Amino acid sequence: MKQYISMLKNNQHLLFDEMREASKLIFHEETPLHEIETFLIALANKGETAHEVAALTTVMKSFALEVPAPTARYMDNCGTGGDGVNSFNISTAAAFVMAGAGAKIAKHGNRKISSTAGSSDVLEALGIHTDLTMDETVELLNTHGITFIYAPNVHPKLKRIGQVRRQIGKPTIFNLVGPLTNPITLDTQFTGINRPEFTMEYAAVMKMLGRKRGIVVSGAGGMDEASLAGQNEFVLVDHEDLIPFSLTPEDIGLKSAPLESIRGGNADENAVIMRILLGGKRDAYFDTVVFNAAIGLFAYGLVNRIKDGVDLAIDTILSGKALEKLNAVVAFSEARKKQEVIK
């Protein structure tokens, strides 16, 4: 590991094979935690490359537990997190909207590490348990067209890494690989990063990993979601093509709003925000979720234009379908928990 740390400190990019070997050492139980921490910090200071992200993703997925989902067209909209904006859980809310509109969502997530409330934190605040068995996780997906995969349940080797990440306390390459390591095979993906200069490389990683279609966004104001605060930078992955484009909220019929208008809080506060917006209250929280759901629906192929995705997302919320999807998942989770108590 020390040789790779030295290379990174000398501002040298690691080749795919070099990063693959370094990644194996990261997950090795005998590698000292302080060396892993030094490696991750040096890598972040240098700036990650597409090959480094792809190599770590490949190794991490090789250690993941299998989720026996039937073959279907699944999508994940997990973002990289760590943007420091302290927004509410936008992608989690958007997942219920997309599922309510007919997309099959397999959302990968974790507890807070470099954010105020991670997706798993807010799910538990909503009443959705993160300790479902593999069979229950798949049953939820088959029954309701949406499931949530708690990363530590499927990536057992992440436990030691989580300690290091909490010690570092700011984004590392694991934020970048998190959305890419969903153990369910994805046809399509919509994910956000807070690095506009890296969107093309990140899209290249998605293509390398076999995504047939996907979208990467770097949002206005440094968000890892599509933002109402200005111009957002995107790259569309369409089979072999990588197509950059930009969008403002006004381009698709939404109003601009400052970042302060979508601030979140702790998990309980974010759960309240989510239920209110899925109940149909029109404000910046609502429009931000609509914006992101619309892009996801376009990436998934349910609509031919993002503007059409906006219309579908709004209809899905105002018709009650998104909230019904949330309530159905909560009911499923609570029923499984009661069965465990009875046993």
N, C-alpha and C positions, 0 to 999 in steps of 0.2 A: 504493500500500500504506500510505503514511504516514497518509492520511486515515482508513483503517479501523483502524489502530493507535490513533489518537487517539480514535476513537469507543469502542473497547473499553476504553481506559484511563479514559474517562469513564463506564464502566459501562453503555454503551449496547449493546443487542442489535442484531445485524445482521439485516435482513430477508433472505428467501431469495435475492432477486436480488442484494443487496449481498454476501452471503456467496459466492454463485456467482462474482461478479467477483473477489472477494478470493482465492477458491480457484484461479481461473485464474492469478492472479499468483503464488500459492505455487508452482505447477508451471512457471512461466515460467523458462527458463534464465538470464535476465538479472536476475531479482530477487535482490538481495543476500541472502546467507544470514543475515546479522545481522538483516535486516528480517523474514525469515520466523520466526526465533527469537523476536524481540520480539513479533510478532503472536501466535504460538502461546502464549507465556507470558501475554500480556495476555488472550487468550481464556480460558485456563484459570483465571486469577485472577478474571475476571468470572463464569465459569460458562457452559458451552455450553447452547444451546437446541436443541429438536428441529429447527427450521428450519435452524439453522447446521449441524447434523450431516447433515441430509438434503441440503443444498446441496453440501457438500464431498464427500459420498458420490457424488452424481450426477456431479460433475466428475471425480472420481478414476476412476469406472467408465468414463467416456467415453474415458479415455486407456488403459484396460486392453487387453491383447491378448486376442483371442478364444480360448476353449478349446472346440473343436468337439465337445462332448458331445452324444449323441443326446437327444432330448426324453424326459424321465422325471421321476419325483418324487424330487428330490434334497434333502438336508438338510445343513446345516453346524452344528456345535456349538462353533465357535471362540468363545472369550471375549475380553473386551477387555484382560485382563492388567493389570499395573501395580498389583495390590492390595497389594503389599508383604508378603504373608503368607509368601512363600517356600515354598509348597506344591509338591508334585511335579506332573507334567503330567497333571492330572486329565482334562481334556477329550480329550486324545490317547488315553489309556487307554479312556475311555468310548466313543470313536469305534469302536475295535475291538470292543467289546461290542455296540454298536448294529448294526454291520455284521454281526457274527456272528449277531444275532437277525433279520436280514433287511432292515434299513433300508439305503438307498443313501446313502452318506456322501461328500460332496465337501468336505473340510476345508481351509480356508484358514488359512495360518499364516506365521510368520516366525521369525527368530533372536531371541535375547534382545536386548531393547533396554532395557526397564525391569524385567526379571525375571532370576532366576538362570540359567534355562535355558528358552529358547523351544521351541515345538513342533518347529521344524525342527532344533534342536540335538539334542533327544532322539531324533527319528526317525533322524538320522544315527548316533547312538550305538547304536541298535537294528540298524543295517545297512540302512536305507532311504535311498537317495540322493535329494537334493533337486534334482538337475539333470536329471531326466527330460525328454525332449522333450514337446511338446504331444501328439503322437500316442501316446507311451508313457503319458502321464498319463491320456488317455482310454481307452486299452487296459486299463490297470489298473482303472479304474472299471468298464468293461464286463465284465471278466473276474472281478473279485473283489468288486464292489459297494462299493468304497471307493477313494478316491484322496486324495492330499495335494498341495495347490497352494501352492508356495513363493511368497509374495507378490512378491519382487523379480523372479521369472521372468515374471510377468504384468503387473506394474506398473513398467515401465521408468523412469518419471518419479519413482519413490520413492527413487532412489539419493541424490539431493541431500538429500531430506527426511530420510533415515536419518541422515545426518551431523548434521543439526540436532537430531534427536531424541536421538541419543547425547550431544550436547553439553548438552542440557537435562537429561537423566538422570532425568526423572520423567514420569508420564503426561500426554499431551496429547490433543487432539481426535482424533488419529490412532489412539489406542487405541480410541476409540469407533467410528470409521468402519471400522476394520480388518475386523471380522466382517461388515460390511454390503457390502463391496466384492468379494465372491467373484465372479469373472467368469462362473461357471456359474450359470444361472438357477435360483434356489431356490424351491421351493413352500413349504418350511417351514424353521424355524430355531429353535435353542435357544442362547441366549447369555447370558453373565453380565456384570454390571458391579458395581463396588464402591461404587456410589452409590445407596442405597435411595430417595433423594428423586427420582431420575431415571428410575426403572423405567417409569413411565407414559409419560414423554416418549419414552423409547427405544422402547417398544412402538409408540408413535404413528409413529415414524420407520419401523419395520419395516412397518407397515400402508401408509404413504405409498409405500414402495418395492415394494409389491405382494405381500408375503408373505401367502399365504392362511391360514396358521396358524403360530404361533410362541409361544415363551415367553421372557421375560426374567426373570432372577433376580438379586437382590442378596443374597448369602449372609450368614449370621450371622458376626460377627467381622470384617466388612469384606471378605469374600471375593468374588471374581467367579465363583464356582461355588456350587452348593448345598452347604451346610456341615452337618456333624454337631454344630456347636458351639452350636446354639440355633435360634431362629426365623428362617426365610428368607422374604423378600418376593418375590412373583412377580407378573407380569402375563401373562395368556394373550391372545394375538391369535387371534381366531377369526373370520375374514373381516372384517366391519366392527366387531365387538365387541372391546373391550379390558376384560378381566375381572381385577381384582386378587384375589390370594388369598395366604395364608400357610401354611407347613408347617414342622413340626419333624420330625426323624428319627423320633421315636416315633410320629408320626401315621401312618407307613407301615411300621411294624414294624422299624425300625432303632434301634440304640443311639446315644445321644449320645456325643460324644468331643471333647476340646479341640483347638484348632488345632495345638498342639505335636505331636499324634499323626500328623499328615500332612505334616510338614516334608519338603521335598525337599533336593536338593543340586545338584551339577553335572549335566550331561547324562548322563554315564556312570552316576552313582549313581541318577538317576531312571529310567534304562533298566532297571537291576536291580530297582528297586521295582516297575516295571510288569510285568516278566516274572514276578516272584514272585506278585503279586496275580492276574494272569491265569492263573497256574498253580493258583489256588484257595486260597491262604492267607487265612484269615478274620481280618481285623483292621480297623483304622480306614481304612487305604488301600483295602481291598476294599470296605467299606461306603460310602465316599465315592464311589467310581466307580459302584457299584450305584445310589446315590441319583441321581447325575447322568445315568447311562444310562437309568434309569427315566423321568425327566422327558423326556428326548429321545425315548424310544420312545412316550410319551404324546403329545408334540407331533407326532411323525411319523404317529401314528394306528394303530400296531401293537397298542396296548392302549387300553382305554376308561377305565382308572383308573391313576393313578400307582402305587398299591399293586400292581396287576397287572404294571406295568412292573418293579417291584422283583423280583417272582417270576421274570419272564422274564429279567431281567439276571443274577440269581443262577444260573439254570439254564444260561444261555449260557456263563457262566464255568466252572461246575463240570462241564459236559459237555465242555469243551475247545474249544468252537466259537470263542470269542473268541481264544484262543491260536493256534488253527489259522489264523484270519484274519490275525493278526500274522505268523505264520511264512510264510504264502502271499505276503504283500506283500513280506517280506524276500527270499524266493526269487525273486520276479518282478524286484525291483530288482537283485539280484546277477546274475541272468541277463542283464539288459540291459547291465549294466556290463561283463560278460565279452565280450559281443558287440562292444562298442565297442573293447575292447582288441584283439580279433582283427582288426577292420577296420583 
